[in-house]
Structure formats: C-alpha cells, structure tokens
Amino acid sequence: MEKILTQKIKLNTDDVSLYIRREDLIHPFVSGNKFRKLKYNLIQAKEEGLKTLLTFGGAFSNHIAATAAAGKEHGFKTMGVIRGEELADKVHGNPTLLFARQSGMELVFVSREEYKLKSQNDLLNHLEQRFGPFYLLPEGGSNALAVKGCEEILTPEDSDFDYICVSVGTGGTISGIMNSAMPSQKILGFPALKGDFLKNEIRQFSTKENMNLITDYHFEGYGKINADLIEFINTFYKQNNIPLDPVYTGKMMYGIFDLIAKDYFPKGTKILAIHTGGIQGIEGMNQKLKSKKLPLIYWQ
C-alpha cells in the first residue's frame, strides 16, 4: 500500500486552512502522479506479454525518470525517445537522463522535427521495426489507465475538503481527481504551460464540470521560472520542510498563496493541494539557474 501523508501548511491567516497531500513521498524514484499513472499501465503491459516500455520526453522529464525506475523495479526493458539530438553527448551532465540510463533505459535521441511526429503511426512503426514490440506510454504518461490510477489520489477521508488544487501538465492527473471528487468539491487546476488547449485534453478523460483552470501562474510557460518563484519555493521549504519542484507544484503553491491573499476563497474554506512529485528535476533546474547567476532552489 502506498504511503499517504497529508500535512497542514503554515499561513498568515486563519480565514482558510491549507493542507498538502505528499504524493512525492509515495516512492523514492517513481513519485507523485507518475506512480499513479504507471500503476495500471504496468499491469496492462504484463497482461499483454510485452517486456519493453517505450515512451517520450524532454531533457528533464519526470516521466522519463519515473518510467526508467519503474521498469527496472518491475522487470521491463525501457526505452526513452528524447527530444533533441544535441543531448546525445550531454547525458553525463544531465541528472535526469543520467539517472534514466543508470536505471537501464536505452535513450534514443531524435530531432525536434521528428519528435513532433511521436503520435503518428509512421514513427511508431519505425521504432517497432528497429527495437521490436513495445508497450507505448505517451509523453507525460496520460492515458485512460493513467487516469484510473490518478482517481486513487483522493481518499474517503478527503471528502471534507472544499477545494482540491493540482498542477496540470498533460491533463491526466486532474482528470482522475475530477472523476473521484465529491460532487460538492471544486477542483482548481494550475497549468504549467501557456494556452487553452488543456480543456480539450481533459475532456478526453472526464466529462465532469467540477473544474476551473487558473491560468495566471505558469510564469510564461513550461520550465520557465523567475526570482520571485525561487524565493517563494525556498521560503516555503524553510517554513514547512517540504521541497517543491519549480515546474509544477511550486507554481501551483505560489498561485494558491496568491489567491488566498486576494480573498479568492470564502472564509472557512478547507483546501487540499496535491504535491505531484517532480523533485528529481530540481537538480537540473539548479544547473540552469547557476548558469544564469540566479539563486538556487533548496530541496534537501
């Protein structure tokens, strides 16, 4: 049984209460929503008799790292198709890709143009001819079985929360939460990317209307941060001893704190924020921050 831990967060107001679900503590290497997304996909791959997992991701992908670790633990060969041919000779300087390779994942580097074809049959057929049969996991890991796993994030004990907050990448995690939430609960999604396409992605997996996307806290796009966000993450860590990844959960928590300060939530509201993991990505982000002479993120 996975570990479930909920911690109360220190606030400067008593008007609302905020808790965080520590999904990042589920597994040392397959943390947060990646554990949830992979759970039933691994079962399905075994039922289909497939011994190889193949998936896609970028240079600091949490999904790549998690798939490599899960494959090693459960006896699968793993293959990662990585966006950017220039990364092929930079693996030893990239914490995420190095971890994946050390976990047994074979890395295949493709151009950004070829990577855009990742969902097309021509590329998938080429990969199957080259590497043999595989179980395909989409970029980010979101599919129907991933949503099924994410439906298990909420427990019956969570029914007294008024709001459930979660960061949004490919839409699978928030879809699972929407499906399993109580009718009275409101779901707030905090996208890490710019654009309105996420609503269509989410509608693939959930028909419920209990969700709003809060689009003001993406910090100009996926993987982009600034000094204000770094300061918030570091202050939060000092006060609560909880590390936040800067791509997803850090932005969500920044947004929640800002909404609380702006009286977005009615008095007496009880909020549950979902920590979706991603801590492995901090080391790579700190490399970028160091090169830009920006403060580093505290996390251990």
C-alpha positions in Angstrom: 0.0 0.0 0.0 1.4 3.4 -1.0 2.1 5.9 1.7 -0.4 8.6 2.2 0.6 11.7 4.2 -1.2 15.0 4.5 0.5 18.0 6.1 -1.0 21.3 7.2 0.7 24.3 5.7 1.5 27.4 7.7 -0.4 30.5 6.6 -0.6 34.1 7.7 -4.4 33.9 8.1 -6.9 31.9 9.9 -9.6 32.6 7.4 -8.8 29.4 5.4 -6.9 26.2 6.1 -4.5 24.6 3.6 -3.1 21.1 3.5 -0.8 19.3 1.1 -1.0 15.7 0.0 2.6 14.4 -0.1 2.3 12.3 -3.2 6.0 13.0 -3.7 6.7 10.5 -0.8 4.9 7.5 -2.4 8.1 6.1 -3.9 11.8 7.2 -3.8 12.1 7.3 -7.6 8.6 6.9 -9.0 6.9 9.7 -7.1 3.7 11.5 -7.1 1.4 11.3 -10.2 4.0 9.3 -12.1 3.5 6.4 -9.7 -0.3 6.7 -10.2 -0.1 7.0 -14.0 2.2 4.0 -14.3 0.4 1.6 -11.9 -2.2 0.2 -14.2 -0.2 0.6 -17.4 2.5 -1.7 -15.9 -0.2 -4.2 -15.1 -1.6 -4.0 -18.7 1.8 -4.4 -20.2 2.4 -7.6 -18.3 -1.1 -8.9 -19.3 -0.2 -8.2 -22.9 3.1 -10.1 -22.5 5.2 -7.1 -23.5 8.6 -6.9 -22.0 9.6 -3.4 -23.2 8.2 0.0 -22.3 8.7 2.8 -24.7 8.0 6.5 -24.1 8.9 10.0 -25.0 10.2 13.0 -23.1 12.5 16.0 -22.9 15.8 16.6 -21.2 14.4 16.9 -17.7 11.3 14.8 -18.0 9.9 13.5 -14.7 8.1 10.9 -16.8 11.3 9.6 -18.4 13.0 9.2 -15.0 9.9 7.5 -13.4 9.4 5.1 -16.3 13.1 4.1 -16.2 12.9 3.5 -12.4 9.6 1.6 -12.6 10.8 -0.5 -15.5 13.9 -1.6 -13.6 11.8 -2.4 -10.5 9.2 -4.4 -12.3 11.5 -6.2 -14.8 10.8 -4.3 -18.0 13.3 -3.1 -20.6 12.7 0.6 -21.0 13.3 2.9 -24.0 13.1 6.7 -23.9 12.8 8.7 -27.1 14.3 12.0 -26.2 13.6 15.4 -27.9 16.9 16.9 -29.1 19.7 15.2 -31.0 22.2 17.6 -29.4 21.6 15.9 -26.0 23.2 12.6 -27.1 26.7 13.6 -25.9 25.5 15.5 -22.8 23.9 12.7 -20.8 26.6 12.7 -18.1 25.9 16.4 -17.5 22.1 15.9 -17.3 20.9 14.5 -13.9 17.6 13.2 -15.4 19.0 11.4 -18.4 21.9 10.0 -16.5 19.5 8.6 -13.9 17.4 7.1 -16.6 20.4 5.5 -18.3 21.8 4.2 -15.0 18.3 2.7 -14.4 18.7 0.7 -17.6 16.8 2.8 -20.0 18.1 2.9 -23.6 17.9 6.5 -24.8 17.1 7.3 -28.4 17.8 10.9 -29.4 15.7 12.4 -32.2 15.4 15.9 -33.8 12.7 18.2 -32.6 11.1 17.9 -36.0 11.0 14.1 -35.8 9.8 14.3 -32.2 6.7 16.2 -33.3 5.7 13.0 -35.1 5.7 11.0 -31.9 2.0 10.1 -32.1 2.0 9.2 -35.8 2.0 5.6 -36.9 5.0 6.0 -39.3 7.3 6.9 -36.5 5.9 4.3 -34.1 6.1 1.6 -36.8 9.7 2.6 -37.5 10.5 2.3 -33.8 8.9 -1.1 -33.6 10.8 -2.4 -36.6 14.0 -1.1 -35.1 13.5 -2.2 -31.5 10.8 -4.9 -31.5 7.4 -5.0 -29.8 6.8 -2.5 -27.0 4.1 -1.1 -24.7 3.7 2.5 -25.6 3.4 5.1 -22.9 2.5 8.6 -24.2 4.6 11.7 -23.4 3.8 12.7 -19.9 2.1 9.3 -19.3 -1.5 10.4 -19.6 -4.0 7.8 -21.0 -7.1 6.1 -19.7 -5.2 3.7 -17.4 -3.2 6.6 -16.1 -6.4 8.5 -15.2 -7.7 5.3 -13.5 -4.6 5.4 -11.3 -5.0 9.1 -10.6 -8.5 8.5 -9.4 -7.0 6.8 -6.4 -5.2 10.0 -5.2 -8.2 11.1 -3.2 -9.4 9.0 -0.3 -12.8 8.9 1.5 -11.2 10.9 4.3 -10.7 13.8 1.9 -14.4 14.4 1.5 -14.4 17.4 3.9 -12.1 19.5 1.7 -13.9 22.3 -0.2 -11.3 22.7 -2.8 -8.8 20.3 -4.4 -5.9 22.0 -6.2 -3.5 20.3 -8.6 -0.9 21.4 -11.2 -1.7 20.5 -14.8 0.7 19.2 -17.5 -1.0 16.8 -19.9 -4.3 16.6 -18.1 -4.4 13.1 -16.8 -3.9 13.8 -13.1 -6.6 16.4 -12.8 -9.0 14.2 -14.8 -8.6 11.4 -12.3 -9.2 13.8 -9.4 -12.3 15.2 -11.1 -13.7 11.7 -11.6 -13.2 10.7 -8.0 -14.0 14.0 -6.2 -17.3 14.5 -4.3 -20.0 16.5 -6.1 -19.6 19.4 -3.7 -15.9 19.7 -4.2 -14.4 22.3 -6.5 -11.2 21.3 -8.5 -8.7 24.0 -9.4 -6.1 23.2 -12.0 -2.9 25.3 -12.3 -1.4 24.7 -15.8 2.4 24.8 -16.1 2.0 25.7 -19.8 0.5 28.6 -21.7 -2.6 28.2 -23.9 -6.2 27.0 -23.7 -5.7 23.5 -25.3 -5.8 21.8 -21.9 -9.5 21.9 -21.6 -9.8 19.7 -24.7 -7.2 17.3 -23.3 -9.1 17.0 -20.0 -12.4 16.4 -21.8 -10.9 13.2 -23.3 -10.8 11.7 -19.8 -13.5 13.3 -17.8 -17.0 14.6 -18.6 -17.5 16.3 -15.2 -17.8 20.1 -15.0 -16.4 20.5 -11.4 -13.1 22.1 -12.5 -11.7 25.5 -13.2 -8.3 26.2 -14.8 -6.3 29.0 -13.1 -4.1 30.2 -15.9 -2.3 33.1 -14.2 0.6 31.2 -12.7 2.5 29.5 -15.5 5.4 32.0 -15.3 5.5 32.4 -19.1 5.5 28.7 -19.9 6.7 25.2 -19.2 10.1 25.1 -17.4 10.3 28.9 -17.0 10.7 30.5 -13.6 11.9 33.7 -12.1 13.4 35.1 -9.0 10.0 35.6 -7.3 9.1 31.9 -7.7 12.5 30.8 -6.5 12.2 32.9 -3.4 8.7 31.5 -2.7 9.8 27.9 -3.1 12.8 28.5 -0.8 10.7 30.3 1.9 8.1 27.6 1.7 10.8 24.9 2.2 12.2 26.8 5.2 8.8 27.2 6.8 7.3 23.7 6.1 10.3 21.5 5.3 8.6 20.4 2.1 10.5 20.7 -1.2 8.6 22.0 -4.3 9.5 21.4 -7.9 9.7 24.6 -9.8 7.8 23.4 -12.9 4.6 22.1 -11.4 3.9 22.1 -7.7 5.9 25.2 -7.0 3.9 27.3 -9.4 0.6 25.8 -8.0 1.5 26.6 -4.4 2.6 30.1 -5.4 -0.8 30.5 -7.1 -2.7 29.2 -4.1 -0.9 31.6 -1.7 -1.6 34.5 -4.0 -5.3 33.6 -4.3 -5.6 33.3 -0.5 -4.0 36.8 -0.2 -6.6 38.1 -2.7 -9.5 36.5 -0.8 -10.4 34.2 -3.6 -11.5 31.5 -1.2 -14.5 32.1 1.2 -13.8 32.3 4.9 -13.7 28.8 6.5 -12.6 27.1 3.3 -10.6 24.0 3.6 -8.1 23.4 0.8 -6.2 20.3 -0.3 -3.2 20.8 -2.6 -1.8 17.8 -4.4 2.1 17.5 -4.4 2.7 15.7 -7.7 6.4 15.0 -7.1 8.9 16.0 -9.7 11.7 16.7 -7.1 14.2 14.9 -9.3 14.0 17.8 -11.7 15.4 20.4 -9.2 19.0 19.4 -9.7 18.8 20.1 -13.5 16.9 23.3 -12.9 19.6 24.4 -10.5 22.2 23.9 -13.2 20.3 26.4 -15.4 19.9 28.8 -12.5 23.6 28.7 -11.7 24.5 29.5 -15.3 22.2 32.5 -15.2 23.6 33.6 -11.8 20.2 33.2 -10.1 19.6 31.8 -6.6 19.4 28.1 -6.3 16.4 26.0 -5.1 16.6 24.4 -1.7 15.4 20.8 -1.6 17.5 18.6 0.6 
